[in-house]
Structure formats: C-alpha cells, structure tokens
C-alpha cells in the first residue's frame, strides 16, 4: 500500500513539519545519549506499529555501531541482559509514556524514580519531549500509511541541519 498523503507536500504541511523537526533538533542536541534516544524511539515506534519509524531507528542504531543483538532485543528489553540500568529506565519510561491509555496513571512513580536516578534535569526534559515527539511522529506516519523499508540511515541527521 502506498502512502496516503505527503505531509510535506503542501505549504502548510511543510511549514508545520519544519517546526516539528526543530523540536527534534533540540532533543538531538541535548546531553541525553544518542543511543538512548534511538532505543527509546525504536521502542515507542514498535508499540505504535509505525513501520517507517521502526525501520528508521533500527537502521540509525545499526549505523551508529550498535550490535544487532541490542537492536533486536529492544522489543524484549525486560527479558534481556544487554541494556544498562539507565537504558532500562528510559525504555520503561518510553513504554509507560506511550501506553497512556493502558495505564490510568501514565508513567509510574517507580519508573519516574529510576529515570531521576540516571538522568539529570536537562536529560529528563529531553526524554519527556522525546517520548512525546516520537509518539506524535508515529501517529502522523501511521495515519498517512507511510511504510517502512526505504529509510536511509542518517536521513534525520541531515534534515536536522
């Protein structure tokens, strides 16, 4: 199935897309580790069924030198031994922040405490915005039926500059 609509193909869409991308530029420029950003984005995208974003973040992780075992185990991170405590806290935060409709309280106090143990204030701000932004991006691309498979590693980096 082809994409339903090119969000950047209209004047308004391109204008809104540029502003959307500017938030991502701020997140990418934060001190939140790049690998953590990609792991979080991949996990939220898996949960949301966004083929394009799963493709993109898996390829960006691989291009950054992440071993295949870590990329492949993101979907089962709780049952794996390849993630650090900080990464596990961020992945839990990504899941709970993505599954808001499934948990009436959103991010649990336990997960929030773990995140605060591993990340400083700027990194927490970046993490909160990252989870919100990847969920928004997933929704935009799922709504428009933007498919995975064609992403070239590093595309987002080029778009951010």
C-alpha positions, -999 to 999 in steps of 0.1 A, spaced: 0 0 0 13 34 -9 13 64 15 -20 82 17 -6 117 18 27 136 17 26 157 48 54 179 35 38 182 0 18 213 8 28 247 20 12 244 54 24 208 58 60 218 51 57 248 75 44 226 103 69 198 95 98 223 98 86 234 133 81 198 143 116 190 132 130 219 152 119 203 184 137 172 174 168 192 167 167 204 203 164 169 216 192 156 194 214 184 207 208 176 243 230 156 266 207 126 266 229 99 250 222 95 213 219 57 216 193 61 244 174 85 221 173 59 194 164 30 217 135 50 231 123 60 197 126 24 184 106 10 214 78 36 211 76 30 174 74 -7 179 45 -3 203 27 21 180 32 -1 149 49 26 129 68 7 102 86 37 89 99 48 124 109 12 133 129 10 101 145 44 107 155 39 143 168 4 138 189 15 108 202 45 127 212 23 157 230 -1 133 248 28 115 259 41 149 276 7 156 251 -8 179 253 -46 178 224 -64 162 216 -82 194 208 -49 212 187 -36 183 168 -69 180 162 -72 218 146 -37 222 112 -54 218 120 -77 247 143 -55 267 128 -66 301 139 -102 293 174 -93 282 208 -86 297 222 -62 271 209 -29 283 223 -7 311 203 4 341 199 39 326 187 25 293 163 2 311 149 32 329 145 51 297 128 21 279 104 17 308 96 54 306 91 51 268 67 22 272 47 39 300 46 72 283 35 56 251 8 34 266 -11 62 284 -44 47 275 -34 14 291 -24 28 324 -46 54 341 -16 70 359 7 72 329 43 69 340 46 52 374 63 66 404 87 36 403 97 44 367 100 81 374 123 74 403 145 52 381 147 79 354 156 105 380 184 82 394 200 80 360 194 113 342 199 150 351 172 177 347 182 185 311 182 148 302 148 143 318 134 172 298 149 158 266 134 123 275 100 137 282 100 157 249 114 127 230 87 104 241 60 130 232 76 137 198 82 101 187 46 93 197 34 123 176 56 112 147 43 77 149 8 89 147 14 112 118 31 84 98 6 56 107 -23 79 98 -8 86 64 2 49 59 39 58 55 56 24 52 90 12 64 118 -2 43 131 27 23 147 48 51 184 55 46 205 57 78 213 93 88 184 109 69 171 126 101 206 140 109 207 157 75 172 171 79 181 185 113 209 207 100 
